[in-house]
């Protein structure tokens, strides 16, 4: 089993938001799940995908 881990910079590039925003989300507990290996933050690609899918909003579901 291979687990793809992303650095904060890679995540930033992937979802097109500044790295500082990702750091803020991490501090607020509102970003994707992360792990620390030593003193380095890493994001599982699978967890990031789940987090992104959880953010999906369908405009058709919006009450009129």
C-alpha positions in Angstrom: 0.0 0.0 0.0 1.4 3.4 -1.1 0.3 6.5 0.7 0.9 9.7 -1.2 1.8 12.5 1.2 1.7 16.2 0.2 3.8 19.0 1.6 1.9 22.3 2.5 3.5 23.8 -0.7 2.3 20.9 -2.8 -1.2 21.2 -1.3 -1.1 25.0 -2.0 -0.3 24.4 -5.6 -2.9 21.7 -6.0 -5.9 23.6 -4.6 -4.6 27.1 -5.8 -4.6 28.9 -2.4 -1.7 30.6 -0.7 0.4 28.4 1.7 -0.4 30.9 4.4 -4.1 30.2 4.0 -3.4 26.5 4.5 -1.4 27.3 7.6 -4.3 29.4 8.9 -6.8 26.6 8.2 -4.5 24.2 10.1 -4.5 26.4 13.1 -8.2 27.0 13.0 -8.9 23.3 12.5 -10.9 24.0 9.3 -8.5 22.6 6.7 -7.8 19.1 5.5 -6.6 16.5 8.1 -2.8 16.5 8.5 -0.1 14.6 10.2 3.2 15.7 11.6 6.3 13.5 10.9 9.0 14.9 13.1 8.4 18.7 12.8 7.1 18.5 9.2 3.4 18.7 8.3 2.1 16.3 5.6 -1.3 15.8 4.1 -2.5 12.5 2.8 -3.7 12.8 -0.8 -6.7 10.5 0.1 -7.6 12.8 3.1 -7.4 15.9 0.9 -9.6 14.3 -1.7 -12.2 13.5 1.0 -12.0 17.0 2.4 -12.5 18.6 -1.0 -15.5 16.3 -1.7 -17.0 17.3 1.6 -16.8 21.0 0.5 -18.9 20.3 -2.6 -22.1 22.4 -2.9 -24.6 21.8 -5.6 -26.4 25.0 -6.5 -29.5 22.9 -7.5 -29.8 21.9 -3.8 -30.2 25.4 -2.7 -33.6 26.3 -1.3 -35.4 29.0 -3.3 
